[in-house]
Amino acid sequence: MANPSLVLPEIEKPGKMTIQEYAYVRLRHALMVGNLAPGVPVTIRGLAGAMGVSPTPVREALRRLSSQNALSVLENRRIVVPSMTAKRFNELVSLRSAIETHAAECALPYISEAIIDKLVAIDAVMDEAVEAQDRITLIIQNQQFHGHIYRSNRDQLSMPMIESIWLQLGPFMHMALRHVGTFYGVDRHKEIIAALRNRNLDDLLKAIHAHIH
């Protein structure tokens, strides 16, 4: 049955953002951080009520998110985050590794010391999130860390594909990171930073691949 006490994380709405775009961005954020659990259905009215908007912009947001394979629309007009199977998970991880290593290779020539300093600051926030067992902050900052690298390439075309994979993995990762400390025996982000400083492509690709897997 649907969640009667659905609460979506608040995000800031810029003044010029339309209600339609805000509904999409807020639902997308909720998926990215795992606020909507796999297999638990929600309704258009329930989501509209949680965001304080009418059903119309929610319908459009759901259409966009379902086209990105982040949501499934059921026959009874309820919406559900797809359940994660081993086969689906393995394919998403393999796709993420292939696309993100490609994006990192293309971005490396554009990485400046200022960008690396920003990555160091993000990594410090992630270290604090690990200590605090703060899964949401960790997921958000991890996406910020990787996105900051890939978007350094001004001609990149990979981010829409990468974000689609993040959307599909987000709800599962929030569950998987219940014991977040066990995932960080080796800090691959520091390996990534070192590889960027040394302009070492082989080490960069190995660190990103290892981090994702």
N, C-alpha and C positions, 0 to 999 in steps of 0.2 A: 504494500500500500504506500501511498505518497507520504512524504514527511510533513506532518501538520505544523511543525515548528521550524520551518526552513528559515535560516538566517544566512544572508550572503555578506561577505566582507565589504565594508564600505571602501570606496575609492573616490578620490576627488574628481568632480565634474568641471572641466574648464568651461568658462562662460559661453564660448562659441560652439561647444559640442552639442549636437542635436540629441534629443531623447532617444532616437533610434540608435545612434552610435554609442551613446552612454549605456544603453541596455546591452548591446553587444560587448562592449569593453568590460563591463562589470561581470557579465556571465563568463566571459573568456578568462578573466582574472580568477573567478571562483573555481573554474576548471583547472587552471594552471597550478593553483596552490592546493588542489585536492579537496576543496570545500564540499563538492558534490561527489558522493561516494559511488563507486561502480555498482550497478545493479539496483540502485534505489530510485524508483520513479518519482518524477515531479510533474506538476501540471503547469500549463501556461498561466492560469489564474494565480497559482501558488507563487510562481516566480515573479509575476507582476506585483502581487501584494508585498513580497519581500523587498522589492526595489521601489515601491511606491509609484509605479507607472501604470499606464493602461496596458491591456493585453497586446495591442497592435505592435508596438516596438519590440515586445518580447518575441512575438511570432517571427519577425524578421531576423532577430538575433539568433533564434533557434534554427532558422533556415540556413543561415550562414555557417553556424557551428556544426550542423549536421552535414553540410557539404564538405567540411574539413574532417569528417569522421570522428569528431569529438563527442557527438551525441547521436542517439538513435531515437526516431519517432515511432512509437508503438501504435498498433491499430486502434486502441482506445483513446488516442490523442494525448496520451501521456508521453513523457520524455524520460529517457534513461541514459546514464553514462554506461557505455558498453562494458560488460564484464571482461576482465583480463584473463586470457588463457595463456598457457606456456608458449604455444605456437605464435600467437599474436605478439606477446611480449618479446620473444626472441627476434621476430622480424622487425619490430620497432627499434630495438636496440641495434640491430645490424644496420638498419637504414640510418639511424642517428649517427653511428660511427662513420659510415661511408660519407654522408653529406657534410658532417661537421669537420672531418679531417680535410675534405676538399675545400670547405670554406676557410679553414685556418691556413691552408697552404696559399690560397689566393690572397688572404689578408696580410700575411707576414711582411711583404714589402712596404706596407702602409703603417706598420706598428712603430710608434714613436715612444720616446722615454716618458712623455706625458701620459700616453695611454697605458703604459706599463705601471706607472705610479698609481693610476686610477684602479687598475686591476689589483694592485697590492692593497689599496684601501678597501676594495670590495672583499678581498680574501680575509682581511682582518675582521670585517663584520661577520663573515661566514664562520670564522673560528669562534667568535663569541656566541653565535647561534648554535653551534655544535655543543658548546659547554652548557648552554641554557636549555638544550633539548627543544629548541624553537624551530619546528619543521617548516612552518610557513615562511619565516624569514630566510631560512636556508634555501628553500626552493626558489624564492624570488631572487635572492642574491646570486645563486648559481646561474640562473638564466641571464641576469644582468652581466655577470662575468663573461660568459661565453658570447652573448650578443655583442658586448663591447668589442670583443676581438673581431668577430665576423663582420660587423658593420664598419670596421676601419677601412675595409675595401669599399671605396665609394661606388664601384660598379657591381657590387655583389648582387646575385640573384637568388641566393640560397635561403634567406631568412624566412620567407613564407613557408617553404617546405620544412625547415627546422622547427618553426613555431607550431606547425600542424602536428609534428611528432611530439613536441613538448606538451601540447594540449591533450594528446591521447595518453601520454604517460603520467601526466600530473596527478590525477586521482589515485592511481596505483602507487606512485612514489610517496604520496602523503601517508599511505598505509604502511608501505615498506620501511619508511624511516622512523617507525616507532622507537626503534633502538638505534638512533642515529649514530652514536659513537662507534658502533661496529663497522660502519661504512667508511670510516676515516682513519684506519690504521696507517695508511700512507696518504699524505696530502698531495694529490695529483695537481691541484691548482698551483702549488708552489713549484712543482716540476714544470708546469706550463709557463709560469712566469720566468723561471730560470732559462728555459729554452728560448723564450722571446728575447730576453736580454742578450743571449749569446747568438741570436739569429740562427739557431740550429734547427733546421726544418725536420730532420729525422727525429730528434728528441721531442719536438713539439707534437708531431703526429703520434708518436708512441705514447706520450703523456695523455693526450686527448682520448685516444683509443682505450687506454687503461682506465681512465676516469669513467668513461661511459660504461664500460663492461664491469 
